Amino acid sequence: MKQLTILICALFLSAGLFAQEVDMLSKRGEPILPEQGELALGIDAMPILGYFGDLFNGFNGGNTTNFGFINGLYNANNIYVKYYLEDKVAVRGVLRIGHENWIDREFVTQDQDIPDPLVQVTDVNTFNSTNIGIGGDYLMYRGKGRVQGYYGGGGFINYNSWRDSYTYGNPITTQFSSPYWWDFATGAEVSSGERILEQYNNTSFGVTLRGVIGVEYFFAPKISIGGEMGLGIAFMQDGGYQTVERWTGTEVEVETTELPNDNFIGIDDFTSASCFIMFHF
């Protein structure tokens, strides 16, 4: 459950209120807080906390941290890199690069004068998608002891797209103007003289500017857990095209048409909220 996952994250953060160290050194004499010139590498802690949350509901899932539509780059699939310009000032970069490709093959009846369901050809659907995001924040820290609050702002750009392409074992011909082919949308073999060859969709190209506020708790030397929220304004646009082949009655026609473009502009508090772990060195 979402509430349980958030509670676990909050307990980690609030624990620092009861564990302050005046000299900010560990028992071995190691500095606990990061210093100027140090780097930090971060990962999102929500999958870990979600796992512990699932322990309480029999691993039925449902633990999520989606606080709004404009959630930007700050999610479980990102890598954080932070550099301290000063002891209390840092710049943070976020990067996500994702790509997937899969192929679906289905058998359909081969076109013949006398159809034989045992004689088949193969239709192929190839799908690929791309998800790219890059962003950065300028952060200023203040606080005493292991608990360090921070505030700042920045922006990011994200790009998401997907492409479906189809090849068919039975071509559209004068003899077979309504061939057998596999409708991948419905999951059934059909006979028709019109079908999709390719569809491309730029599902989202967006720019977001935002301010953030958060807290980090250093539970070990140079290792912290934190959470943050933000307020931002985002602009997103999508669009694409579709290529179709059809039998006109005399010949095969291939036509490409543009898909409608959609725009989104929005302002949201809770533009992102995450719980992360940072390792400083």
Secondary structure as UniProt FT lines:
FT   HELIX           2..14
FT   HELIX           15..18
FT   TURN            27..28
FT   TURN            36..37
FT   STRAND          39..44
FT   HELIX           46..55
FT   TURN            56..59
FT   TURN            72..73
FT   TURN            76..77
FT   STRAND          79..86
FT   TURN            87..88
FT   STRAND          89..109
FT   TURN            117..118
FT   STRAND          120..142
FT   TURN            145..146
FT   STRAND          147..167
FT   STRAND          180..183
FT   TURN            184..187
FT   STRAND          188..191
FT   STRAND          194..220
FT   TURN            221..222
FT   STRAND          223..247
FT   STRAND          252..280
//
